[in-house]
Amino acid sequence: MRLPYRSPNLNAYAERFVRSIEDECLSKMIFFGERSLRRATREYAAHYHRERNHQGIGNRLIETDPRANSTSSIVECSQRLGGMLRFYHRRAA
């Protein structure tokens, strides 16, 4: 669907995701083909939906992760894309 001329707010959610993936992932990597680009975008999308807090929805996750419901006091650090994307969670009991 074509958008009306000078309507920047119609695609606010898509533009925010594109800016996030560009700033946090794509601008920091060198790709050697389509396969590596697809892998990086797939890993970032999983991180964005399951592990990254979002201020627009009250600092919650879009999709809940079973690790988030743990009552353990030990906090672990997990990584994606060779440590470029990090997230913290409680160790499963």
PyMOL Python script that loads the backbone (N, CA, C, O; Angstrom):
from pymol import cmd

cmd.read_pdbstr("""\
ATOM      1  N   MET A   1       0.848  -1.177   0.000  1.00  0.00           N
ATOM      2  CA  MET A   1       0.000   0.000   0.000  1.00  0.00           C
ATOM      3  C   MET A   1       0.889   1.235   0.000  1.00  0.00           C
ATOM      4  O   MET A   1       1.808   1.352   0.811  1.00  0.00           O
ATOM      5  N   ARG A   2       0.614   2.129  -0.893  1.00  0.00           N
ATOM      6  CA  ARG A   2       1.382   3.368  -0.953  1.00  0.00           C
ATOM      7  C   ARG A   2       0.922   4.308   0.143  1.00  0.00           C
ATOM      8  O   ARG A   2      -0.270   4.435   0.421  1.00  0.00           O
ATOM      9  N   LEU A   3       1.896   4.967   0.759  1.00  0.00           N
ATOM     10  CA  LEU A   3       1.597   5.903   1.831  1.00  0.00           C
ATOM     11  C   LEU A   3       1.418   7.309   1.284  1.00  0.00           C
ATOM     12  O   LEU A   3       2.015   7.665   0.269  1.00  0.00           O
ATOM     13  N   PRO A   4       0.593   8.109   1.957  1.00  0.00           N
ATOM     14  CA  PRO A   4       0.432   9.501   1.518  1.00  0.00           C
ATOM     15  C   PRO A   4       1.736  10.276   1.645  1.00  0.00           C
ATOM     16  O   PRO A   4       2.587   9.954   2.475  1.00  0.00           O
ATOM     17  N   TYR A   5       1.876  11.266   0.842  1.00  0.00           N
ATOM     18  CA  TYR A   5       3.048  12.126   0.836  1.00  0.00           C
ATOM     19  C   TYR A   5       3.160  12.855   2.165  1.00  0.00           C
ATOM     20  O   TYR A   5       2.163  13.339   2.700  1.00  0.00           O
ATOM     21  N   ARG A   6       4.382  12.935   2.701  1.00  0.00           N
ATOM     22  CA  ARG A   6       4.680  13.618   3.965  1.00  0.00           C
ATOM     23  C   ARG A   6       3.844  13.087   5.133  1.00  0.00           C
ATOM     24  O   ARG A   6       3.157  13.850   5.811  1.00  0.00           O
ATOM     25  N   SER A   7       3.910  11.796   5.354  1.00  0.00           N
ATOM     26  CA  SER A   7       3.193  11.186   6.483  1.00  0.00           C
ATOM     27  C   SER A   7       4.172  10.321   7.278  1.00  0.00           C
ATOM     28  O   SER A   7       4.140   9.096   7.169  1.00  0.00           O
ATOM     29  N   PRO A   8       5.041  10.948   8.076  1.00  0.00           N
ATOM     30  CA  PRO A   8       6.105  10.201   8.748  1.00  0.00           C
ATOM     31  C   PRO A   8       5.627   9.291   9.869  1.00  0.00           C
ATOM     32  O   PRO A   8       6.346   8.363  10.238  1.00  0.00           O
ATOM     33  N   ASN A   9       4.452   9.518  10.419  1.00  0.00           N
ATOM     34  CA  ASN A   9       4.020   8.745  11.584  1.00  0.00           C
ATOM     35  C   ASN A   9       3.217   7.495  11.242  1.00  0.00           C
ATOM     36  O   ASN A   9       2.815   6.764  12.148  1.00  0.00           O
ATOM     37  N   LEU A  10       2.979   7.233   9.980  1.00  0.00           N
ATOM     38  CA  LEU A  10       2.198   6.059   9.625  1.00  0.00           C
ATOM     39  C   LEU A  10       2.975   4.761   9.830  1.00  0.00           C
ATOM     40  O   LEU A  10       2.373   3.724  10.112  1.00  0.00           O
ATOM     41  N   ASN A  11       4.259   4.798   9.698  1.00  0.00           N
ATOM     42  CA  ASN A  11       5.090   3.607   9.867  1.00  0.00           C
ATOM     43  C   ASN A  11       5.987   3.718  11.089  1.00  0.00           C
ATOM     44  O   ASN A  11       7.139   3.287  11.040  1.00  0.00           O
ATOM     45  N   ALA A  12       5.502   4.272  12.159  1.00  0.00           N
ATOM     46  CA  ALA A  12       6.341   4.535  13.331  1.00  0.00           C
ATOM     47  C   ALA A  12       6.931   3.250  13.914  1.00  0.00           C
ATOM     48  O   ALA A  12       8.103   3.236  14.288  1.00  0.00           O
ATOM     49  N   TYR A  13       6.152   2.176  14.000  1.00  0.00           N
ATOM     50  CA  TYR A  13       6.654   0.932  14.596  1.00  0.00           C
ATOM     51  C   TYR A  13       7.712   0.286  13.708  1.00  0.00           C
ATOM     52  O   TYR A  13       8.745  -0.170  14.199  1.00  0.00           O
ATOM     53  N   ALA A  14       7.460   0.249  12.419  1.00  0.00           N
ATOM     54  CA  ALA A  14       8.443  -0.340  11.500  1.00  0.00           C
ATOM     55  C   ALA A  14       9.713   0.495  11.461  1.00  0.00           C
ATOM     56  O   ALA A  14      10.812  -0.059  11.441  1.00  0.00           O
ATOM     57  N   GLU A  15       9.585   1.802  11.450  1.00  0.00           N
ATOM     58  CA  GLU A  15      10.758   2.665  11.417  1.00  0.00           C
ATOM     59  C   GLU A  15      11.567   2.540  12.705  1.00  0.00           C
ATOM     60  O   GLU A  15      12.796   2.597  12.659  1.00  0.00           O
ATOM     61  N   ARG A  16      10.913   2.373  13.842  1.00  0.00           N
ATOM     62  CA  ARG A  16      11.627   2.209  15.103  1.00  0.00           C
ATOM     63  C   ARG A  16      12.408   0.894  15.115  1.00  0.00           C
ATOM     64  O   ARG A  16      13.542   0.858  15.592  1.00  0.00           O
ATOM     65  N   PHE A  17      11.814  -0.186  14.596  1.00  0.00           N
ATOM     66  CA  PHE A  17      12.521  -1.467  14.537  1.00  0.00           C
ATOM     67  C   PHE A  17      13.718  -1.369  13.602  1.00  0.00           C
ATOM     68  O   PHE A  17      14.800  -1.859  13.928  1.00  0.00           O
ATOM     69  N   VAL A  18      13.538  -0.743  12.445  1.00  0.00           N
ATOM     70  CA  VAL A  18      14.646  -0.602  11.487  1.00  0.00           C
ATOM     71  C   VAL A  18      15.772   0.212  12.102  1.00  0.00           C
ATOM     72  O   VAL A  18      16.942  -0.131  11.938  1.00  0.00           O
ATOM     73  N   ARG A  19      15.438   1.277  12.804  1.00  0.00           N
ATOM     74  CA  ARG A  19      16.483   2.088  13.442  1.00  0.00           C
ATOM     75  C   ARG A  19      17.200   1.292  14.536  1.00  0.00           C
ATOM     76  O   ARG A  19      18.421   1.379  14.668  1.00  0.00           O
ATOM     77  N   SER A  20      16.450   0.522  15.312  1.00  0.00           N
ATOM     78  CA  SER A  20      17.060  -0.286  16.379  1.00  0.00           C
ATOM     79  C   SER A  20      18.008  -1.330  15.816  1.00  0.00           C
ATOM     80  O   SER A  20      19.133  -1.467  16.296  1.00  0.00           O
ATOM     81  N   ILE A  21      17.567  -2.070  14.800  1.00  0.00           N
ATOM     82  CA  ILE A  21      18.419  -3.124  14.249  1.00  0.00           C
ATOM     83  C   ILE A  21      19.650  -2.530  13.571  1.00  0.00           C
ATOM     84  O   ILE A  21      20.728  -3.125  13.602  1.00  0.00           O
ATOM     85  N   GLU A  22      19.494  -1.377  12.968  1.00  0.00           N
ATOM     86  CA  GLU A  22      20.641  -0.729  12.328  1.00  0.00           C
ATOM     87  C   GLU A  22      21.652  -0.234  13.357  1.00  0.00           C
ATOM     88  O   GLU A  22      22.853  -0.454  13.202  1.00  0.00           O
ATOM     89  N   ASP A  23      21.170   0.439  14.412  1.00  0.00           N
ATOM     90  CA  ASP A  23      22.066   0.998  15.426  1.00  0.00           C
ATOM     91  C   ASP A  23      22.721  -0.069  16.295  1.00  0.00           C
ATOM     92  O   ASP A  23      23.905   0.037  16.613  1.00  0.00           O
ATOM     93  N   GLU A  24      21.967  -1.094  16.681  1.00  0.00           N
ATOM     94  CA  GLU A  24      22.462  -2.076  17.642  1.00  0.00           C
ATOM     95  C   GLU A  24      23.142  -3.275  16.996  1.00  0.00           C
ATOM     96  O   GLU A  24      23.845  -4.020  17.678  1.00  0.00           O
ATOM     97  N   CYS A  25      22.949  -3.478  15.701  1.00  0.00           N
ATOM     98  CA  CYS A  25      23.467  -4.706  15.099  1.00  0.00           C
ATOM     99  C   CYS A  25      24.180  -4.468  13.764  1.00  0.00           C
ATOM    100  O   CYS A  25      25.387  -4.687  13.653  1.00  0.00           O
ATOM    101  N   LEU A  26      23.445  -4.028  12.775  1.00  0.00           N
ATOM    102  CA  LEU A  26      23.968  -4.019  11.408  1.00  0.00           C
ATOM    103  C   LEU A  26      25.133  -3.059  11.195  1.00  0.00           C
ATOM    104  O   LEU A  26      26.029  -3.352  10.404  1.00  0.00           O
ATOM    105  N   SER A  27      25.138  -1.932  11.877  1.00  0.00           N
ATOM    106  CA  SER A  27      26.217  -0.964  11.668  1.00  0.00           C
ATOM    107  C   SER A  27      27.522  -1.397  12.343  1.00  0.00           C
ATOM    108  O   SER A  27      28.566  -0.786  12.114  1.00  0.00           O
ATOM    109  N   LYS A  28      27.473  -2.438  13.169  1.00  0.00           N
ATOM    110  CA  LYS A  28      28.653  -2.898  13.889  1.00  0.00           C
ATOM    111  C   LYS A  28      29.241  -4.178  13.306  1.00  0.00           C
ATOM    112  O   LYS A  28      30.194  -4.725  13.861  1.00  0.00           O
ATOM    113  N   MET A  29      28.695  -4.660  12.206  1.00  0.00           N
ATOM    114  CA  MET A  29      29.139  -5.942  11.652  1.00  0.00           C
ATOM    115  C   MET A  29      29.551  -5.791  10.193  1.00  0.00           C
ATOM    116  O   MET A  29      29.137  -4.859   9.503  1.00  0.00           O
ATOM    117  N   ILE A  30      30.367  -6.722   9.747  1.00  0.00           N
ATOM    118  CA  ILE A  30      30.737  -6.823   8.335  1.00  0.00           C
ATOM    119  C   ILE A  30      30.174  -8.146   7.838  1.00  0.00           C
ATOM    120  O   ILE A  30      30.441  -9.193   8.428  1.00  0.00           O
ATOM    121  N   PHE A  31      29.410  -8.111   6.776  1.00  0.00           N
ATOM    122  CA  PHE A  31      28.754  -9.313   6.267  1.00  0.00           C
ATOM    123  C   PHE A  31      29.463  -9.822   5.022  1.00  0.00           C
ATOM    124  O   PHE A  31      29.934  -9.048   4.190  1.00  0.00           O
ATOM    125  N   PHE A  32      29.527 -11.138   4.918  1.00  0.00           N
ATOM    126  CA  PHE A  32      30.160 -11.789   3.783  1.00  0.00           C
ATOM    127  C   PHE A  32      29.129 -12.550   2.969  1.00  0.00           C
ATOM    128  O   PHE A  32      29.336 -13.713   2.623  1.00  0.00           O
ATOM    129  N   GLY A  33      28.043 -11.907   2.670  1.00  0.00           N
ATOM    130  CA  GLY A  33      27.010 -12.522   1.850  1.00  0.00           C
ATOM    131  C   GLY A  33      25.644 -12.464   2.511  1.00  0.00           C
ATOM    132  O   GLY A  33      25.492 -12.030   3.654  1.00  0.00           O
ATOM    133  N   GLU A  34      24.667 -12.913   1.758  1.00  0.00           N
ATOM    134  CA  GLU A  34      23.285 -12.861   2.209  1.00  0.00           C
ATOM    135  C   GLU A  34      23.036 -13.784   3.406  1.00  0.00           C
ATOM    136  O   GLU A  34      22.242 -13.460   4.289  1.00  0.00           O
ATOM    137  N   ARG A  35      23.709 -14.917   3.431  1.00  0.00           N
ATOM    138  CA  ARG A  35      23.510 -15.884   4.505  1.00  0.00           C
ATOM    139  C   ARG A  35      23.890 -15.297   5.868  1.00  0.00           C
ATOM    140  O   ARG A  35      23.150 -15.474   6.836  1.00  0.00           O
ATOM    141  N   SER A  36      25.011 -14.614   5.959  1.00  0.00           N
ATOM    142  CA  SER A  36      25.416 -14.024   7.236  1.00  0.00           C
ATOM    143  C   SER A  36      24.498 -12.868   7.629  1.00  0.00           C
ATOM    144  O   SER A  36      24.241 -12.669   8.817  1.00  0.00           O
ATOM    145  N   LEU A  37      24.002 -12.107   6.663  1.00  0.00           N
ATOM    146  CA  LEU A  37      23.057 -11.030   6.949  1.00  0.00           C
ATOM    147  C   LEU A  37      21.747 -11.599   7.476  1.00  0.00           C
ATOM    148  O   LEU A  37      21.185 -11.077   8.439  1.00  0.00           O
ATOM    149  N   ARG A  38      21.261 -12.657   6.855  1.00  0.00           N
ATOM    150  CA  ARG A  38      20.012 -13.282   7.317  1.00  0.00           C
ATOM    151  C   ARG A  38      20.153 -13.846   8.727  1.00  0.00           C
ATOM    152  O   ARG A  38      19.237 -13.722   9.540  1.00  0.00           O
ATOM    153  N   ARG A  39      21.292 -14.464   9.019  1.00  0.00           N
ATOM    154  CA  ARG A  39      21.516 -15.009  10.361  1.00  0.00           C
ATOM    155  C   ARG A  39      21.531 -13.896  11.398  1.00  0.00           C
ATOM    156  O   ARG A  39      20.934 -14.036  12.465  1.00  0.00           O
ATOM    157  N   ALA A  40      22.204 -12.798  11.098  1.00  0.00           N
ATOM    158  CA  ALA A  40      22.280 -11.679  12.046  1.00  0.00           C
ATOM    159  C   ALA A  40      20.901 -11.074  12.283  1.00  0.00           C
ATOM    160  O   ALA A  40      20.559 -10.767  13.425  1.00  0.00           O
ATOM    161  N   THR A  41      20.110 -10.898  11.247  1.00  0.00           N
ATOM    162  CA  THR A  41      18.776 -10.320  11.428  1.00  0.00           C
ATOM    163  C   THR A  41      17.858 -11.283  12.181  1.00  0.00           C
ATOM    164  O   THR A  41      17.025 -10.846  12.975  1.00  0.00           O
ATOM    165  N   ARG A  42      17.999 -12.579  11.945  1.00  0.00           N
ATOM    166  CA  ARG A  42      17.205 -13.575  12.670  1.00  0.00           C
ATOM    167  C   ARG A  42      17.558 -13.569  14.162  1.00  0.00           C
ATOM    168  O   ARG A  42      16.668 -13.609  15.012  1.00  0.00           O
ATOM    169  N   GLU A  43      18.849 -13.518  14.477  1.00  0.00           N
ATOM    170  CA  GLU A  43      19.289 -13.479  15.870  1.00  0.00           C
ATOM    171  C   GLU A  43      18.841 -12.186  16.547  1.00  0.00           C
ATOM    172  O   GLU A  43      18.421 -12.205  17.704  1.00  0.00           O
ATOM    173  N   TYR A  44      18.927 -11.069  15.834  1.00  0.00           N
ATOM    174  CA  TYR A  44      18.509  -9.802  16.425  1.00  0.00           C
ATOM    175  C   TYR A  44      17.006  -9.790  16.671  1.00  0.00           C
ATOM    176  O   TYR A  44      16.559  -9.305  17.711  1.00  0.00           O
ATOM    177  N   ALA A  45      16.225 -10.310  15.741  1.00  0.00           N
ATOM    178  CA  ALA A  45      14.769 -10.345  15.923  1.00  0.00           C
ATOM    179  C   ALA A  45      14.396 -11.187  17.144  1.00  0.00           C
ATOM    180  O   ALA A  45      13.498 -10.819  17.901  1.00  0.00           O
ATOM    181  N   ALA A  46      15.077 -12.308  17.335  1.00  0.00           N
ATOM    182  CA  ALA A  46      14.822 -13.133  18.525  1.00  0.00           C
ATOM    183  C   ALA A  46      15.186 -12.353  19.790  1.00  0.00           C
ATOM    184  O   ALA A  46      14.447 -12.386  20.773  1.00  0.00           O
ATOM    185  N   HIS A  47      16.307 -11.662  19.767  1.00  0.00           N
ATOM    186  CA  HIS A  47      16.720 -10.837  20.913  1.00  0.00           C
ATOM    187  C   HIS A  47      15.713  -9.720  21.164  1.00  0.00           C
ATOM    188  O   HIS A  47      15.354  -9.458  22.312  1.00  0.00           O
ATOM    189  N   TYR A  48      15.263  -9.072  20.124  1.00  0.00           N
ATOM    190  CA  TYR A  48      14.343  -7.938  20.221  1.00  0.00           C
ATOM    191  C   TYR A  48      13.014  -8.368  20.842  1.00  0.00           C
ATOM    192  O   TYR A  48      12.449  -7.641  21.659  1.00  0.00           O
ATOM    193  N   HIS A  49      12.514  -9.536  20.462  1.00  0.00           N
ATOM    194  CA  HIS A  49      11.205  -9.978  20.938  1.00  0.00           C
ATOM    195  C   HIS A  49      11.248 -10.703  22.274  1.00  0.00           C
ATOM    196  O   HIS A  49      10.280 -10.624  23.030  1.00  0.00           O
ATOM    197  N   ARG A  50      12.326 -11.403  22.598  1.00  0.00           N
ATOM    198  CA  ARG A  50      12.342 -12.250  23.793  1.00  0.00           C
ATOM    199  C   ARG A  50      13.229 -11.769  24.928  1.00  0.00           C
ATOM    200  O   ARG A  50      13.011 -12.162  26.074  1.00  0.00           O
ATOM    201  N   GLU A  51      14.220 -10.932  24.651  1.00  0.00           N
ATOM    202  CA  GLU A  51      15.213 -10.631  25.674  1.00  0.00           C
ATOM    203  C   GLU A  51      15.430  -9.142  25.935  1.00  0.00           C
ATOM    204  O   GLU A  51      16.086  -8.787  26.914  1.00  0.00           O
ATOM    205  N   ARG A  52      14.915  -8.295  25.116  1.00  0.00           N
ATOM    206  CA  ARG A  52      15.170  -6.862  25.234  1.00  0.00           C
ATOM    207  C   ARG A  52      13.943  -6.171  25.836  1.00  0.00           C
ATOM    208  O   ARG A  52      12.830  -6.343  25.338  1.00  0.00           O
ATOM    209  N   ASN A  53      14.140  -5.391  26.904  1.00  0.00           N
ATOM    210  CA  ASN A  53      13.045  -4.638  27.513  1.00  0.00           C
ATOM    211  C   ASN A  53      12.639  -3.491  26.604  1.00  0.00           C
ATOM    212  O   ASN A  53      13.472  -2.920  25.899  1.00  0.00           O
ATOM    213  N   HIS A  54      11.357  -3.159  26.625  1.00  0.00           N
ATOM    214  CA  HIS A  54      10.821  -2.095  25.773  1.00  0.00           C
ATOM    215  C   HIS A  54      10.173  -1.030  26.639  1.00  0.00           C
ATOM    216  O   HIS A  54       9.233  -1.311  27.382  1.00  0.00           O
ATOM    217  N   GLN A  55      10.673   0.183  26.543  1.00  0.00           N
ATOM    218  CA  GLN A  55      10.150   1.278  27.356  1.00  0.00           C
ATOM    219  C   GLN A  55       8.720   1.637  26.983  1.00  0.00           C
ATOM    220  O   GLN A  55       7.958   2.086  27.839  1.00  0.00           O
ATOM    221  N   GLY A  56       8.349   1.452  25.751  1.00  0.00           N
ATOM    222  CA  GLY A  56       7.006   1.810  25.306  1.00  0.00           C
ATOM    223  C   GLY A  56       5.911   0.950  25.906  1.00  0.00           C
ATOM    224  O   GLY A  56       4.746   1.349  25.911  1.00  0.00           O
ATOM    225  N   ILE A  57       6.264  -0.225  26.412  1.00  0.00           N
ATOM    226  CA  ILE A  57       5.260  -1.093  27.029  1.00  0.00           C
ATOM    227  C   ILE A  57       5.599  -1.358  28.497  1.00  0.00           C
ATOM    228  O   ILE A  57       5.393  -2.464  28.997  1.00  0.00           O
ATOM    229  N   GLY A  58       6.111  -0.354  29.174  1.00  0.00           N
ATOM    230  CA  GLY A  58       6.367  -0.441  30.601  1.00  0.00           C
ATOM    231  C   GLY A  58       7.581  -1.271  30.969  1.00  0.00           C
ATOM    232  O   GLY A  58       7.580  -1.948  31.997  1.00  0.00           O
ATOM    233  N   ASN A  59       8.609  -1.228  30.150  1.00  0.00           N
ATOM    234  CA  ASN A  59       9.860  -1.958  30.389  1.00  0.00           C
ATOM    235  C   ASN A  59       9.646  -3.471  30.481  1.00  0.00           C
ATOM    236  O   ASN A  59      10.342  -4.156  31.230  1.00  0.00           O
ATOM    237  N   ARG A  60       8.687  -3.982  29.721  1.00  0.00           N
ATOM    238  CA  ARG A  60       8.420  -5.415  29.697  1.00  0.00           C
ATOM    239  C   ARG A  60       8.937  -6.009  28.401  1.00  0.00           C
ATOM    240  O   ARG A  60       9.315  -5.291  27.476  1.00  0.00           O
ATOM    241  N   LEU A  61       8.946  -7.334  28.349  1.00  0.00           N
ATOM    242  CA  LEU A  61       9.330  -8.055  27.140  1.00  0.00           C
ATOM    243  C   LEU A  61       8.108  -8.240  26.260  1.00  0.00           C
ATOM    244  O   LEU A  61       6.987  -8.315  26.762  1.00  0.00           O
ATOM    245  N   ILE A  62       8.314  -8.314  24.944  1.00  0.00           N
ATOM    246  CA  ILE A  62       7.201  -8.552  24.025  1.00  0.00           C
ATOM    247  C   ILE A  62       6.707  -9.984  24.191  1.00  0.00           C
ATOM    248  O   ILE A  62       5.506 -10.211  24.336  1.00  0.00           O
ATOM    249  N   GLU A  63       7.615 -10.945  24.172  1.00  0.00           N
ATOM    250  CA  GLU A  63       7.287 -12.352  24.388  1.00  0.00           C
ATOM    251  C   GLU A  63       7.974 -12.790  25.676  1.00  0.00           C
ATOM    252  O   GLU A  63       9.172 -12.562  25.844  1.00  0.00           O
ATOM    253  N   THR A  64       7.234 -13.412  26.581  1.00  0.00           N
ATOM    254  CA  THR A  64       7.835 -13.823  27.842  1.00  0.00           C
ATOM    255  C   THR A  64       8.717 -15.047  27.648  1.00  0.00           C
ATOM    256  O   THR A  64       8.466 -15.888  26.785  1.00  0.00           O
ATOM    257  N   ASP A  65       9.744 -15.124  28.463  1.00  0.00           N
ATOM    258  CA  ASP A  65      10.706 -16.211  28.425  1.00  0.00           C
ATOM    259  C   ASP A  65      10.573 -16.993  29.729  1.00  0.00           C
ATOM    260  O   ASP A  65      10.470 -16.380  30.792  1.00  0.00           O
ATOM    261  N   PRO A  66      10.570 -18.326  29.683  1.00  0.00           N
ATOM    262  CA  PRO A  66      10.438 -19.091  30.928  1.00  0.00           C
ATOM    263  C   PRO A  66      11.544 -18.792  31.940  1.00  0.00           C
ATOM    264  O   PRO A  66      11.331 -18.953  33.141  1.00  0.00           O
ATOM    265  N   ARG A  67      12.708 -18.365  31.484  1.00  0.00           N
ATOM    266  CA  ARG A  67      13.788 -18.039  32.409  1.00  0.00           C
ATOM    267  C   ARG A  67      13.456 -16.817  33.252  1.00  0.00           C
ATOM    268  O   ARG A  67      14.015 -16.646  34.335  1.00  0.00           O
ATOM    269  N   ALA A  68      12.556 -15.966  32.775  1.00  0.00           N
ATOM    270  CA  ALA A  68      12.233 -14.729  33.491  1.00  0.00           C
ATOM    271  C   ALA A  68      11.428 -14.999  34.759  1.00  0.00           C
ATOM    272  O   ALA A  68      11.366 -14.132  35.631  1.00  0.00           O
ATOM    273  N   ASN A  69      10.809 -16.173  34.890  1.00  0.00           N
ATOM    274  CA  ASN A  69       9.973 -16.476  36.047  1.00  0.00           C
ATOM    275  C   ASN A  69      10.730 -17.189  37.157  1.00  0.00           C
ATOM    276  O   ASN A  69      10.114 -17.600  38.141  1.00  0.00           O
ATOM    277  N   SER A  70      12.010 -17.347  37.037  1.00  0.00           N
ATOM    278  CA  SER A  70      12.805 -18.047  38.034  1.00  0.00           C
ATOM    279  C   SER A  70      12.943 -17.198  39.292  1.00  0.00           C
ATOM    280  O   SER A  70      12.981 -15.969  39.233  1.00  0.00           O
ATOM    281  N   THR A  71      13.018 -17.886  40.436  1.00  0.00           N
ATOM    282  CA  THR A  71      13.157 -17.181  41.714  1.00  0.00           C
ATOM    283  C   THR A  71      14.576 -17.279  42.255  1.00  0.00           C
ATOM    284  O   THR A  71      14.826 -16.860  43.385  1.00  0.00           O
ATOM    285  N   SER A  72      15.492 -17.809  41.497  1.00  0.00           N
ATOM    286  CA  SER A  72      16.880 -17.946  41.933  1.00  0.00           C
ATOM    287  C   SER A  72      17.513 -16.566  42.105  1.00  0.00           C
ATOM    288  O   SER A  72      17.108 -15.599  41.460  1.00  0.00           O
ATOM    289  N   SER A  73      18.510 -16.491  42.983  1.00  0.00           N
ATOM    290  CA  SER A  73      19.183 -15.212  43.210  1.00  0.00           C
ATOM    291  C   SER A  73      20.435 -15.061  42.348  1.00  0.00           C
ATOM    292  O   SER A  73      21.071 -14.007  42.362  1.00  0.00           O
ATOM    293  N   ILE A  74      20.794 -16.101  41.600  1.00  0.00           N
ATOM    294  CA  ILE A  74      21.995 -16.063  40.768  1.00  0.00           C
ATOM    295  C   ILE A  74      21.624 -15.528  39.382  1.00  0.00           C
ATOM    296  O   ILE A  74      20.740 -16.066  38.716  1.00  0.00           O
ATOM    297  N   VAL A  75      22.303 -14.475  38.960  1.00  0.00           N
ATOM    298  CA  VAL A  75      22.045 -13.847  37.672  1.00  0.00           C
ATOM    299  C   VAL A  75      23.113 -14.298  36.679  1.00  0.00           C
ATOM    300  O   VAL A  75      24.306 -14.264  36.979  1.00  0.00           O
ATOM    301  N   GLU A  76      22.673 -14.718  35.497  1.00  0.00           N
ATOM    302  CA  GLU A  76      23.587 -15.161  34.446  1.00  0.00           C
ATOM    303  C   GLU A  76      23.523 -14.207  33.261  1.00  0.00           C
ATOM    304  O   GLU A  76      22.505 -13.557  33.022  1.00  0.00           O
ATOM    305  N   CYS A  77      24.609 -14.137  32.538  1.00  0.00           N
ATOM    306  CA  CYS A  77      24.682 -13.329  31.323  1.00  0.00           C
ATOM    307  C   CYS A  77      24.700 -14.277  30.126  1.00  0.00           C
ATOM    308  O   CYS A  77      25.518 -15.195  30.071  1.00  0.00           O
ATOM    309  N   SER A  78      23.806 -14.057  29.176  1.00  0.00           N
ATOM    310  CA  SER A  78      23.787 -14.828  27.934  1.00  0.00           C
ATOM    311  C   SER A  78      24.087 -13.879  26.784  1.00  0.00           C
ATOM    312  O   SER A  78      23.901 -12.667  26.896  1.00  0.00           O
ATOM    313  N   GLN A  79      24.552 -14.446  25.680  1.00  0.00           N
ATOM    314  CA  GLN A  79      24.982 -13.615  24.559  1.00  0.00           C
ATOM    315  C   GLN A  79      24.414 -14.129  23.249  1.00  0.00           C
ATOM    316  O   GLN A  79      24.084 -15.306  23.105  1.00  0.00           O
ATOM    317  N   ARG A  80      24.312 -13.225  22.313  1.00  0.00           N
ATOM    318  CA  ARG A  80      23.981 -13.546  20.922  1.00  0.00           C
ATOM    319  C   ARG A  80      24.965 -12.807  20.037  1.00  0.00           C
ATOM    320  O   ARG A  80      25.516 -11.781  20.436  1.00  0.00           O
ATOM    321  N   LEU A  81      25.185 -13.314  18.859  1.00  0.00           N
ATOM    322  CA  LEU A  81      26.063 -12.709  17.859  1.00  0.00           C
ATOM    323  C   LEU A  81      27.463 -12.448  18.413  1.00  0.00           C
ATOM    324  O   LEU A  81      28.009 -11.356  18.255  1.00  0.00           O
ATOM    325  N   GLY A  82      28.024 -13.441  19.048  1.00  0.00           N
ATOM    326  CA  GLY A  82      29.394 -13.345  19.527  1.00  0.00           C
ATOM    327  C   GLY A  82      29.592 -12.363  20.662  1.00  0.00           C
ATOM    328  O   GLY A  82      30.691 -11.837  20.833  1.00  0.00           O
ATOM    329  N   GLY A  83      28.569 -12.106  21.433  1.00  0.00           N
ATOM    330  CA  GLY A  83      28.687 -11.207  22.570  1.00  0.00           C
ATOM    331  C   GLY A  83      28.269  -9.780  22.289  1.00  0.00           C
ATOM    332  O   GLY A  83      28.308  -8.940  23.188  1.00  0.00           O
ATOM    333  N   MET A  84      27.873  -9.488  21.067  1.00  0.00           N
ATOM    334  CA  MET A  84      27.452  -8.127  20.752  1.00  0.00           C
ATOM    335  C   MET A  84      26.103  -7.805  21.405  1.00  0.00           C
ATOM    336  O   MET A  84      25.878  -6.676  21.842  1.00  0.00           O
ATOM    337  N   LEU A  85      25.223  -8.780  21.471  1.00  0.00           N
ATOM    338  CA  LEU A  85      23.938  -8.612  22.134  1.00  0.00           C
ATOM    339  C   LEU A  85      23.975  -9.427  23.420  1.00  0.00           C
ATOM    340  O   LEU A  85      24.101 -10.651  23.380  1.00  0.00           O
ATOM    341  N   ARG A  86      23.867  -8.760  24.542  1.00  0.00           N
ATOM    342  CA  ARG A  86      23.901  -9.438  25.836  1.00  0.00           C
ATOM    343  C   ARG A  86      22.600  -9.207  26.568  1.00  0.00           C
ATOM    344  O   ARG A  86      21.955  -8.169  26.420  1.00  0.00           O
ATOM    345  N   PHE A  87      22.227 -10.200  27.366  1.00  0.00           N
ATOM    346  CA  PHE A  87      21.054 -10.064  28.204  1.00  0.00           C
ATOM    347  C   PHE A  87      21.263 -10.882  29.464  1.00  0.00           C
ATOM    348  O   PHE A  87      22.019 -11.853  29.474  1.00  0.00           O
ATOM    349  N   TYR A  88      20.590 -10.480  30.517  1.00  0.00           N
ATOM    350  CA  TYR A  88      20.778 -11.078  31.820  1.00  0.00           C
ATOM    351  C   TYR A  88      19.481 -11.732  32.271  1.00  0.00           C
ATOM    352  O   TYR A  88      18.395 -11.203  32.031  1.00  0.00           O
ATOM    353  N   HIS A  89      19.596 -12.878  32.921  1.00  0.00           N
ATOM    354  CA  HIS A  89      18.433 -13.592  33.423  1.00  0.00           C
ATOM    355  C   HIS A  89      18.830 -14.357  34.675  1.00  0.00           C
ATOM    356  O   HIS A  89      20.015 -14.565  34.936  1.00  0.00           O
ATOM    357  N   ARG A  90      17.856 -14.763  35.430  1.00  0.00           N
ATOM    358  CA  ARG A  90      18.120 -15.549  36.639  1.00  0.00           C
ATOM    359  C   ARG A  90      18.278 -17.017  36.263  1.00  0.00           C
ATOM    360  O   ARG A  90      17.572 -17.530  35.394  1.00  0.00           O
ATOM    361  N   ARG A  91      19.207 -17.679  36.925  1.00  0.00           N
ATOM    362  CA  ARG A  91      19.448 -19.100  36.671  1.00  0.00           C
ATOM    363  C   ARG A  91      18.203 -19.898  37.052  1.00  0.00           C
ATOM    364  O   ARG A  91      17.579 -19.634  38.080  1.00  0.00           O
ATOM    365  N   ALA A  92      17.846 -20.874  36.216  1.00  0.00           N
ATOM    366  CA  ALA A  92      16.689 -21.710  36.501  1.00  0.00           C
ATOM    367  C   ALA A  92      16.933 -22.525  37.765  1.00  0.00           C
ATOM    368  O   ALA A  92      18.034 -23.023  37.999  1.00  0.00           O
ATOM    369  N   ALA A  93      15.893 -22.649  38.567  1.00  0.00           N
ATOM    370  CA  ALA A  93      16.008 -23.373  39.846  1.00  0.00           C
ATOM    371  C   ALA A  93      16.079 -24.864  39.633  1.00  0.00           C
ATOM    372  O   ALA A  93      16.178 -25.622  40.599  1.00  0.00           O
TER     373      ALA A  93
END
""", "prot")
cmd.dss("prot")
cmd.show_as("cartoon", "prot")
cmd.util.cbc("prot")
cmd.orient("prot")
